[in-house]
Amino acid sequence: MNVTRLLSLVTRHFLLVTCHLSLVTLFLSLITLFSCTNHMQRTIIVPDAPAAIGPYSHAAVCSGTMLYTSGQIGLLADGTMVPGGVKEQTQRALENVKNILASQGATMSDVVKTTVFLKSMNDFQVMNAEYAAAFGDHKPARSAVEVARLPKDALVEIEVIACLP
């Protein structure tokens, strides 16, 4: 098999994988769309979570089935940043997520998708260890991206989508 043929096969395989991933993303988007037929119904403000630092709620429930949280950073309930680095901020952000979920009768096991925003991708392994500890055997879909800056100069921010029980 010559190099040109091999490259052609690899390219076709890559395109097929990309197409399949696009179809999976479309399918998940359609599931979310159809499970939220009445649009956002109510917003959630949780007394045990830090107050919003902008014009947003802690979460929103869509048609009583899906919960979308706002991004959570390492803020304590009094609005101050937890002391420490990315490990402590990740732990606190996940604790804030747990409090929001609990306010709606849900747990981390009800989470279907998370998005993690990191100030530096160099902190990925530290964040990932805390994330894995918080979710245990449950493995929701996840995206992790590096961003230029986060609110209050946080090192990590985490948002989730959960199916309410």
C-alpha positions as CSV (number, residue, x, y, z in Angstrom):
1,M,0.0,0.0,0.0
2,N,1.5,3.3,-1.0
3,V,1.6,6.5,1.1
4,T,-1.0,8.3,-1.0
5,R,-3.5,5.4,-0.6
6,L,-2.9,5.3,3.1
7,L,-3.4,9.0,3.5
8,S,-6.6,8.7,1.5
9,L,-7.9,6.0,3.8
10,V,-6.9,7.9,6.9
11,T,-8.6,11.0,5.6
12,R,-11.8,9.2,4.8
13,H,-11.8,7.5,8.2
14,F,-11.3,10.9,9.9
15,L,-14.2,12.4,7.9
16,L,-16.5,9.5,8.9
17,V,-15.6,9.9,12.6
18,T,-16.2,13.7,12.3
19,C,-19.6,13.1,10.7
20,H,-20.6,10.6,13.4
21,L,-19.6,13.1,16.1
22,S,-21.6,15.8,14.4
23,L,-24.7,13.5,14.3
24,V,-24.3,12.7,18.0
25,T,-24.1,16.4,18.8
26,L,-27.2,17.1,16.7
27,F,-29.0,14.2,18.4
28,L,-28.2,15.5,21.9
29,S,-29.3,19.0,20.9
30,L,-32.6,17.7,19.6
31,I,-33.2,15.7,22.8
32,T,-32.6,18.9,24.8
33,L,-34.8,20.9,22.5
34,F,-37.7,18.5,22.7
35,S,-37.5,18.0,26.4
36,C,-37.9,21.8,26.8
37,T,-41.0,22.4,24.7
38,N,-42.3,25.2,26.9
39,H,-39.0,27.1,27.1
40,M,-37.6,28.2,30.4
41,Q,-40.3,28.0,33.0
42,R,-38.7,29.1,36.2
43,T,-35.4,30.4,37.6
44,I,-33.7,29.1,40.7
45,I,-32.1,31.1,43.5
46,V,-30.5,29.0,46.2
47,P,-30.0,30.5,49.7
48,D,-27.0,28.2,50.5
49,A,-25.1,29.2,47.3
50,P,-23.2,32.4,46.8
51,A,-25.3,35.3,45.5
52,A,-25.1,35.8,41.7
53,I,-22.5,38.4,40.8
54,G,-24.4,39.5,37.8
55,P,-27.9,39.5,36.2
56,Y,-28.4,35.7,36.2
57,S,-29.9,33.0,38.4
58,H,-28.2,30.0,39.9
59,A,-30.2,27.7,37.5
60,A,-33.2,27.4,35.3
61,V,-35.7,24.6,35.0
62,C,-37.2,23.8,31.6
63,S,-40.6,22.2,31.4
64,G,-39.9,20.6,34.9
65,T,-37.4,18.1,33.5
66,M,-34.1,19.8,32.7
67,L,-32.0,21.9,35.1
68,Y,-29.4,24.3,33.6
69,T,-27.0,25.8,36.1
70,S,-25.1,29.0,35.8
71,G,-21.3,28.6,35.9
72,Q,-20.1,28.1,39.5
73,I,-16.8,29.3,40.7
74,G,-15.0,28.8,44.1
75,L,-17.1,31.3,46.0
76,L,-18.2,30.7,49.6
77,A,-21.7,31.4,50.6
78,D,-20.6,34.8,51.9
79,G,-19.3,35.7,48.3
80,T,-15.6,35.5,49.1
81,M,-13.3,33.3,47.1
82,V,-12.2,30.1,48.8
83,P,-8.5,30.3,49.9
84,G,-6.1,28.2,47.9
85,G,-5.6,27.2,44.3
86,V,-7.3,25.3,41.5
87,K,-7.9,22.3,43.7
88,E,-9.8,24.2,46.4
89,Q,-11.7,26.3,43.8
90,T,-12.7,23.1,42.0
91,Q,-13.9,21.5,45.2
92,R,-15.9,24.6,46.1
93,A,-17.4,25.1,42.6
94,L,-18.6,21.5,42.7
95,E,-20.0,22.0,46.2
96,N,-21.9,24.9,44.9
97,V,-23.2,22.8,42.0
98,K,-24.3,20.1,44.6
99,N,-26.2,22.7,46.6
100,I,-28.0,23.9,43.6
101,L,-28.9,20.3,42.5
102,A,-30.0,19.4,46.0
103,S,-32.3,22.5,46.1
104,Q,-34.2,20.8,43.3
105,G,-34.1,17.3,44.6
106,A,-31.3,16.2,42.3
107,T,-27.8,14.9,42.8
108,M,-24.5,14.7,40.9
109,S,-25.9,11.4,39.4
110,D,-28.6,13.3,37.6
111,V,-26.0,15.4,35.7
112,V,-25.9,14.6,32.0
113,K,-23.5,17.3,30.8
114,T,-20.9,19.6,32.3
115,T,-18.7,22.4,30.9
116,V,-15.5,23.2,32.7
117,F,-13.8,26.5,32.0
118,L,-10.1,26.7,33.1
119,K,-7.9,29.8,33.4
120,S,-5.0,27.4,32.4
121,M,-5.2,24.0,30.8
122,N,-2.0,23.3,32.9
123,D,-4.5,22.9,35.8
124,F,-6.5,20.2,34.0
125,Q,-5.1,17.2,36.0
126,V,-5.7,18.9,39.3
127,M,-9.2,19.9,38.4
128,N,-9.9,16.4,36.9
129,A,-8.9,14.6,40.1
130,E,-11.4,16.7,42.1
131,Y,-14.0,16.4,39.4
132,A,-13.6,12.6,39.4
133,A,-13.9,12.4,43.2
134,A,-17.1,14.5,43.1
135,F,-18.8,12.4,40.4
136,G,-17.5,9.0,41.5
137,D,-18.6,6.3,39.0
138,H,-21.0,8.6,37.3
139,K,-19.5,10.0,34.0
140,P,-21.6,12.7,32.4
141,A,-20.6,14.1,29.1
142,R,-18.1,16.9,29.5
143,S,-16.3,19.7,27.7
144,A,-13.2,21.4,29.2
145,V,-11.8,24.6,27.7
146,E,-9.2,27.1,28.5
147,V,-10.4,30.7,28.8
148,A,-8.6,34.1,29.0
149,R,-10.3,35.2,32.2
150,L,-13.1,34.1,34.6
151,P,-15.3,36.2,36.9
152,K,-13.5,37.4,40.1
153,D,-10.3,36.0,38.5
154,A,-11.3,32.5,39.4
155,L,-9.1,29.6,38.1
156,V,-12.0,27.3,37.3
157,E,-15.8,27.6,36.5
158,I,-18.2,24.7,36.2
159,E,-21.7,24.5,34.8
160,V,-24.0,21.5,34.5
161,I,-27.2,20.3,32.9
162,A,-29.1,17.8,34.9
163,C,-32.3,15.7,34.4
164,L,-34.5,16.3,37.4
165,P,-35.8,13.2,39.2
